[in-house]
Structure formats: C-alpha cells, structure tokens
Amino acid sequence: MNRLTEMTALLHIRNLKTYFFGDDGTVPAVDGIDFSIGKGETLALVGESGCGKSLTSLSVMGLVPGTGRIVEGEVLLEGENLVEKTEEELSRIRGNEISMIFQEPMTSLNPVLTVGEQIMEGLLLHQRLSRQAARERAVQMLKLVGFPRAEAIMDEYPHQLSGGMRQRAMIAMAVACNPRLLIADEPTTALDVTIQAQILDLMRDVKEKLSTSILLITHDLGVVAEMAERVVVMYAGKVVEEAEVQDLFDQPAHPYTEGLIRSVPSLDEEKERLYSIEGNVPSPDRLPKGCPFAPRCSEAWEKCLQKEPELMEIGHGRRVRCFLYDPEEGGSR
Amino acid sequence: MQESSIQPKTVEMQQPEPKGKPRGKSPLQLALRRFFKNKMAIAGVIILAVVSFISIFAPLFISHDPLATDLYNTNAEPGGEHWLGTDDTGRDVFARLLYGGRISLIIGLVTMLGTVLIGAVLGALAGYYGRWIDALVMRLTDLVLALPFLLLILFVIAVLAETSLWILIITLVLVVWPQTARIVRAEFLSLREQEYVLSAQAIGCRDSRIIFRHMIPNAVAPIIVNATLLMGLMITVESSLSFLGFGVPEPTPTWGNMLNAARNVRILSSEPWRWIPPGFMIVITVLAINFIGDGLRDAFDTKSTRR
C-alpha cells in the first residue's frame, strides 16, 4: 500500500498541534502531527510515555483535558474537519462514528450502572432505538465479544466481572454503534499476557466483522507486530517515523525506532542486560534545541544539536525525521 | 487473518454463577445490606419509625386538641385526664408533645431535602466545570459560612416582622446548603478524574447526562450520610431557636417552644413533666437519626474496618 491520499483515508490528521496553557507557560505536548488511517486499516501509534500519543487520540475525540487546546491543524474524518465542530456536533460523532477503548478496564466502567445499561447508552443516544431494540443489540454485542451468557451479564455490575471480561464489555460498548474508527488507547497494558492475546484476537475479529479502522496506541512493540499494518512512531510530540509494519521491524530508519526495537526482550538471544536508550523523553516544556532526540542519539552530530530535521519521504511509503537521510545535510544513509 | 470464530471463547469459566438471584447487586444494595447488619443503626431506624408514627397519627393516640385552652384547669398535674398535665393556658401537654413531633420532623426532613437539592446541584456544577463557576459557588459558600448563623435568623425575623414554619425552613436551607455543596464539590473533583467519566464522554454523553446519570449516583454515599446527619442537626437547631423564642411561633406546638417553659424557675423546679418529656423526645430523635447516619457511613465506606 502506498501513501494514502485524502480521498481513500478515513481519518486524516494534518499539522495537529495541541498545547497546554499552564501557569508556567505554554507546553507543546502535540506539536504538528500528520498521518492518515485508511478504511479498515489498523495503524499503530508508538512511543514512550509522555510523547503525546494519548493526547493525540484525545484531540481526535475533541476531549483535550484541562488547560489544553487544539491550537492548529485539522482532523478530517472523511473530509469533515472535527476541530471546527461544536461540542454538540462532536457529541453526536463520539461513540457513533469514532469510539474509544481505554487502558484501565477496572476503572473505565461506571460502578453504579449495570453492564447492559452502559452498552445500551450509546445505542439509545445515537441510534434512536427503543429500549427493547437497544437491549437486543447490546446482548448481540456481548455475544460478539465472547460472553456465552450475555443475557445474564447485561444485569450485572462491573465489580462482578474480571479485568479481561470488563475489557471485553468495554469493547462491546465501544463498537455497539458500529463506529468507523475505533481508538484503542493501550487496550492490553493492564491485562495478563494470556488475556492480552485474547483481547487482541477479539479486536481483530471485531474489526473484520464490522470493518472498522483501528488507531492502536501502545508502547508494546509485540502488540504492534501482532495487530498493525502501519506504524507511526512519535517522539516528544512529533512524528519521527512512519512505515509499514514489516519494514519497520526489518529495517528501522530512525535511530529512536532502532533503539525501541533493540530494547524489546527476546528469548532467542542471550544477553546479560537488556538494551535501553539512555536518558528520558524530554519534558515538552524543556525541549532541547535542534532534534529533540539528539541528546540521546548515538548517531548525532553537531548539526543535530543546532537544527531540527524535517519529516521527509524516503520511499516505499516511509517517512522519517532524521538528518541521516538528508544528503544535503550530510546524511549517510 | 485466521478464520474469525468469536463465539465460544470461554472467558467466564472461572467466574462462578452468582447463587440464586438472577440480577446483580448494585453497590447501593450491597451498602444497604451492610447497613441492616448494624444493630445501632437498626435501633435508630426503629426509634425514628415509632416517633414518626405517633406524631403523624397523633389523633389516634390522644383526643385532646393541642391548641385548645382551658383557663379553668391551668398548670394541672399529670393525671388520668391529662397524662402530662396542662400548661399555663390549660393546654394538654401530652397532646402538644405528640403534635410537636410533626413540626420537628417536617423541619428536619424538608430542610434536609432543600439543602441536598441546592447543595448537590451547586456543588456538582462547581466540581464538574471548575473555573469561574467553581470560584463563584465557593465564594458564595464562604460568604454564608462566615455569617453568624443566629444573627442571620434574627435579621430575617426582624425584616419580615414575623416567623412561620416555612420562613424558618427557607432560612435554615439558605444557611446550611454550603456544607452539602462543599462535600459534593469535593466528591466531584475526584470523580471528574475517573476514567468512566472520560469513557462516558467518549460514548457521546452530554454534560448534563454525565453529571446526573454517571456522577451523582457515584456521589450518593456522602450525600446521604451528610443529609441524615443534617436532619438531626436541623431538629436541634429548630429546638434551640424555639427555646429562644425565634422559632415556630406559638400556639403551634413544637418540642422547642415547649422547652421554653423551662425558662421559668418555678416550672423548672416543681413541674418537671412540662419540660423533661419534650427534652427527652428531642434527644432520642436526634440520637436515633445520628445512629442511622453513622450506620450509613460505615455501610458506604468499604474501607473502614469497624463494623
């Protein structure tokens, strides 16, 4: 697959900037992001904690928290710019066209409402169904996500379900209205490995059945390899690399991606210590001059500390933000 | 991709079927079950039920009119005709005691409801939206809490030149709502950060729905506990105001204005049946309500270990 044009893309994010306006000044947490997701595609958004990937997803939903605000850019859902929508219009899109699964299944369901009530909520809000019809559809969704005794689960409260079951219920809730885009924010991070595999299988199956596109946010490269077709790597609020999943693992282009892949533990190799990238993600309010990754980069030279590279195409649908790939700046790759 | 057969993925194997009941237990039901295991709380419920019953159905227990004066039979001692004697104007003390309970309970209940309504809504708005709404509501509560309570009541009475049951209730509500508002606001500040609120927003709920359907039910425990204790407090406050002569005016009987008789040294020393019964009623009613409040608090607070 080559670069998605705006025509074939379901979601197209263009130069999105979400800043926080705190007492200590402005924090550019998401700073000019571009990428698109095709229809029926699974795109993984990868990066360390604090690189702005969750905020990107919340910006797409129009749910930027606290003092944050989208200052620039467009979020186009089939050509419609969500950034310009009113709160009223957005609430008609949320849960209906775009919905979201969160990281913590233990806290993402309301403890005082039954599972059934919570799954029916979106259906009643968006689809003008009668309670009876909504209930039937909710039972159907619960069966879809793998509850054999769906009828009984409908009237149970979240505290009666295990973590994996709650995450299934969350998925049922998110896909009940048959959304075109499902945003999954670290959907398996809080689960046991065995349950993780089940949930990933389930998401893949749901995607097949409902032909939903998935924006998968994760820091787990195993999950990426399992699920995604394309990968966008973020660092310090910016996209640093974009590639097909196979290309990314075969030949990571950006030194940061390289570092991420090297730090995944492997059973085959015998290593004394696991590789780790030196240092931490810089806080977005104290970004270094030049490339934000330069202080941690083994390949960096003076250039990198002075000027920030642009995101550039390097063929085969790949983009990378690094001087190594810019012959004009002395890049050698 | 492998063939997508989703159906029989036995997720629920380990999960035992809940015994008997088909419906799950909501957190509220669980709390109530804990509540009914608390002996003190049950005693409170029973006492309050009995007091309410005899006050509401007072005519069934006594044929005397609490307002009827009998100037030929004033300051009578307890006896067969008048179980607790009569007062200065010959009104039956026992009848006044029973009917007086109505006023105390009405004041406690209505003030509590009004306070919860105003306090919960303002507190919820302040906690949910923050910013200027929060600032406005909180400064308002600061203002009210800074006012000396008795002085405010005196002021209202002076301005209106009279008191009645409803004026008293409205004044009390205006004075105590900040307490509830602060509790609800604090609760909302923490609830707002819960993931299920974000999740409700992500499913497309509007603010009003999130506040009333998703958040208030989660804040109901502290609201109920606060409301119950407030009810007890309001009954005491009404009694003190009536005792001081600022409460519900004569001739309406209240426990408070019956206690007023105890201001007279003669009655205080030689006619204890005039003031001990109303005092006793106030004490056991408020005590019962406070037991209920404590019981509710223990039932809702799953972290507390003393049961």
Chai-1 contact restraints between the chains, C-beta under 6 A:
chainA,res_idxA,chainB,res_idxB,connection_type,confidence,min_distance_angstrom,max_distance_angstrom,comment,restraint_id
A,M61,B,A202,contact,1.0,0.0,6.0,A-B,restraint_1
A,L63,B,Q201,contact,1.0,0.0,6.0,A-B,restraint_2
A,S91,B,G204,contact,1.0,0.0,6.0,A-B,restraint_3
A,S91,B,R206,contact,1.0,0.0,6.0,A-B,restraint_4
A,R94,B,A202,contact,1.0,0.0,6.0,A-B,restraint_5
A,R94,B,G204,contact,1.0,0.0,6.0,A-B,restraint_6
A,G95,B,I203,contact,1.0,0.0,6.0,A-B,restraint_7
A,G95,B,G204,contact,1.0,0.0,6.0,A-B,restraint_8
A,M100,B,A202,contact,1.0,0.0,6.0,A-B,restraint_9
A,F102,B,E195,contact,1.0,0.0,6.0,A-B,restraint_10
A,F102,B,S199,contact,1.0,0.0,6.0,A-B,restraint_11
A,E104,B,E195,contact,1.0,0.0,6.0,A-B,restraint_12
A,T107,B,E195,contact,1.0,0.0,6.0,A-B,restraint_13
A,S108,B,E195,contact,1.0,0.0,6.0,A-B,restraint_14
A,S108,B,Y196,contact,1.0,0.0,6.0,A-B,restraint_15
A,S108,B,S199,contact,1.0,0.0,6.0,A-B,restraint_16
A,L109,B,Y196,contact,1.0,0.0,6.0,A-B,restraint_17
A,N110,B,Y196,contact,1.0,0.0,6.0,A-B,restraint_18
A,N110,B,H214,contact,1.0,0.0,6.0,A-B,restraint_19
A,P111,B,P27,contact,1.0,0.0,6.0,A-B,restraint_20
A,V112,B,P27,contact,1.0,0.0,6.0,A-B,restraint_21
A,V112,B,P217,contact,1.0,0.0,6.0,A-B,restraint_22
A,V112,B,N218,contact,1.0,0.0,6.0,A-B,restraint_23
A,E121,B,I203,contact,1.0,0.0,6.0,A-B,restraint_24
A,G122,B,I203,contact,1.0,0.0,6.0,A-B,restraint_25
A,L125,B,G204,contact,1.0,0.0,6.0,A-B,restraint_26
A,G146,B,I6,contact,1.0,0.0,6.0,A-B,restraint_27
A,G146,B,K9,contact,1.0,0.0,6.0,A-B,restraint_28
A,G146,B,V11,contact,1.0,0.0,6.0,A-B,restraint_29
A,D155,B,R23,contact,1.0,0.0,6.0,A-B,restraint_30
A,D155,B,G24,contact,1.0,0.0,6.0,A-B,restraint_31
A,E156,B,G24,contact,1.0,0.0,6.0,A-B,restraint_32
A,Y157,B,G24,contact,1.0,0.0,6.0,A-B,restraint_33
A,Y157,B,S26,contact,1.0,0.0,6.0,A-B,restraint_34
A,Q160,B,G24,contact,1.0,0.0,6.0,A-B,restraint_35
A,M165,B,V11,contact,1.0,0.0,6.0,A-B,restraint_36
A,D205,B,S4,contact,1.0,0.0,6.0,A-B,restraint_37
A,D205,B,I6,contact,1.0,0.0,6.0,A-B,restraint_38
A,E208,B,S4,contact,1.0,0.0,6.0,A-B,restraint_39
